Amino acid sequence: MSGITHYNCGMRQLPLEIIEEIVAEAWKATTSSQERQVIYSSFKAAHPALKEVINRVAVHFITLEWLGPARSTDLLIYGEVFDWIKRAHSIDVIRYEDQLKTVFKRFQRSHLCFDLTQLLTSSDRSERPPVRDSRPVLRLLMAAVRSIRVRLGDPEVIWRNKRDVQSFVLPALVNLPDLTHLHLDFLLERYGPCDGIAVEGPQPPPIVLPSLVFLRMRGYPTCILRPTKAHQPDCFAGSFARAFPKLRELQLDAPMFLKYLDVPPALESITICAPPSKPFCSIQNCNVGAGLRRWMEPKPGKEGRAIPMRLKKIVVRTGVEEPSGWRQAQRACERFGIRFVREVVYV
């Protein structure tokens, strides 16, 4: 095939484009910084063409297991990646700050996976400064990318370290005006002033991601104080819709009681994951009908005007068997003119 570079692998030749796809899948499947160090070092030493491949993959799929201010092997890898970028693009800027900004422009189409599991399980609290205060390079990287996944691991670990999630993890999402895609790969329940958690240092500013169009999360923030006078105005559960004003797509991996979820008027699509479970698969606990009544029935806006909702579609990802509660949810969607789509993804 003309225009395609091949790499000689024994008796066969594989196009570098195919090799890059294979390497990317292996890179994304790694579970620790040590694994990534082995892959990166092996490909870098194997062949000049493979060195280019592994650097391109590392740029496109940034993966950082944060272990503390000076303990992340991934930051050592990306120090080499930065040098590769500077050489590949002939970046020769005198001032270090300008050099960093020029390098980070190359990450604007990258996806960042940020794994904090090991840090939150560490018994040494001195290793837990706020993410955005830890290292200027990390702050620039988070500000440069348009897509971020935050992974915290086991739910029990998160619950035991709830204060750290509030004071350490959530502030990392502050002041990211260009972020368009976000995956919160942990159960975001009650994190806010209503929860009575003593946060070390000053309260972080509220999360507002003005450019975010896609959000995936396991669950959404709730607050038992919302119906009472004790509810705080800056509680994340109450400010969820204001935090993502341009959100168009929302995916919920473990949804419960949609009537408690505030959604922004710009939202167009909701995806609900309902994997089969014994003794049967059900979406009844989602209560789609109650959620639609809350979102779609007219609500007064400023000067008494109704706030139009753009919601057009609800997708349920489930197994072969029709989930319990499907027909009731379908009728509710028909009432409000919402497409109700079933995708069989669990077989």
LINLINMO-V433579 format. One record per helix or strand. SS is the DSSP state (helix for helix, strand for strand). FROM is the first residue (numbers start at 0). TO is the last residue. If there is no record, write none. Layout:
BEGIN
ss: {SS & SS}
from: {FROM & FROM}
to: {TO & TO}
END
This chain:
BEGIN
ss: {strand & strand & helix & helix & helix & strand & helix & helix & strand & helix & helix & helix & helix & strand & helix & helix & strand & helix & strand & helix & strand & helix & strand & strand & helix & helix & strand & helix & strand & strand & strand & helix & strand}
from: {5 & 11 & 15 & 32 & 47 & 60 & 72 & 95 & 110 & 116 & 124 & 130 & 135 & 146 & 154 & 161 & 180 & 192 & 213 & 239 & 248 & 257 & 268 & 281 & 283 & 287 & 299 & 301 & 305 & 312 & 323 & 325 & 338}
to: {8 & 14 & 27 & 45 & 59 & 64 & 87 & 106 & 114 & 120 & 126 & 133 & 143 & 150 & 159 & 172 & 184 & 194 & 216 & 242 & 251 & 259 & 272 & 281 & 285 & 295 & 299 & 303 & 305 & 318 & 323 & 335 & 345}
END
